[in-house]
Amino acid sequence: MDLSPLIAANARALRARKQLRQRHVAERGGIHRSVVSVIESGRRRITWEDTIALCRGLDCGVMDLLAGADPADLRDLHLR
């Protein structure tokens, strides 16, 4: 199960909805702006550390980034 594309799309949508620039998300999350860019573009497989940084930067929870995930995947991860 690769949830990277889903997390990338949700991060992009959350950032747009909150009207944040990638730079702001990066600063708040403690990562470089280029990391946010490659994550959102789908050019990087997202790590747990990336997920935590995105949550900090977007002021959201992990489940916000996993919105729309297959319920079976969430069960496998013991998140549902």
C-alpha positions as CSV (number, residue, x, y, z in Angstrom):
1,M,0.0,0.0,0.0
2,D,1.5,3.3,-1.1
3,L,-0.5,6.2,0.5
4,S,2.0,8.8,-0.8
5,P,-0.3,10.0,-3.7
6,L,-3.2,10.4,-1.4
7,I,-1.3,12.2,1.2
8,A,0.2,14.5,-1.4
9,A,-3.2,15.4,-2.9
10,N,-4.7,16.0,0.6
11,A,-1.7,18.1,1.6
12,R,-2.0,20.2,-1.5
13,A,-5.8,20.6,-1.0
14,L,-5.4,21.5,2.7
15,R,-2.7,24.1,1.9
16,A,-4.9,25.7,-0.8
17,R,-7.9,25.7,1.5
18,K,-5.9,27.4,4.3
19,Q,-4.3,29.7,1.7
20,L,-0.8,28.9,2.8
21,R,2.3,29.1,0.7
22,Q,4.7,26.1,0.5
23,R,7.3,28.3,2.3
24,H,4.9,28.8,5.2
25,V,4.1,25.0,5.5
26,A,7.8,24.2,5.3
27,E,8.8,26.8,8.0
28,R,6.1,25.6,10.3
29,G,6.9,21.9,9.7
30,G,10.7,22.3,10.0
31,I,11.5,21.2,6.5
32,H,12.8,22.9,3.3
33,R,10.3,24.4,0.9
34,S,11.6,22.1,-1.9
35,V,10.6,19.1,0.2
36,V,7.0,20.4,0.3
37,S,7.1,20.9,-3.5
38,V,8.3,17.4,-4.3
39,I,5.9,15.8,-1.9
40,E,2.9,17.7,-3.3
41,S,4.0,16.9,-6.9
42,G,4.1,13.2,-6.1
43,R,7.9,13.0,-6.9
44,R,8.7,11.7,-3.5
45,R,7.6,8.7,-1.5
46,I,6.3,10.2,1.7
47,T,8.0,9.0,4.9
48,W,6.6,9.1,8.4
49,E,8.8,12.0,9.2
50,D,7.4,13.8,6.1
51,T,3.9,13.1,7.4
52,I,4.6,14.6,10.8
53,A,6.2,17.7,9.2
54,L,3.2,18.2,7.0
55,C,0.9,17.8,10.0
56,R,2.9,20.5,11.9
57,G,3.1,22.7,8.8
58,L,-0.6,22.4,7.9
59,D,-1.8,22.4,11.5
60,C,-3.8,19.2,10.9
61,G,-4.0,15.6,12.0
62,V,-2.7,12.5,10.3
63,M,-6.3,11.5,9.5
64,D,-6.7,14.7,7.6
65,L,-3.9,13.7,5.3
66,L,-5.3,10.2,5.0
67,A,-8.9,11.4,4.1
68,G,-10.3,9.1,1.4
69,A,-7.9,6.2,2.1
70,D,-9.3,2.7,1.6
71,P,-10.8,1.6,4.9
72,A,-8.9,-1.7,4.6
73,D,-5.6,0.2,4.5
74,L,-6.5,2.2,7.6
75,R,-7.5,-1.1,9.4
76,D,-4.1,-2.6,8.4
77,L,-2.4,0.4,10.0
78,H,-4.7,0.1,13.1
79,L,-6.1,3.6,12.4
80,R,-9.7,2.4,12.2
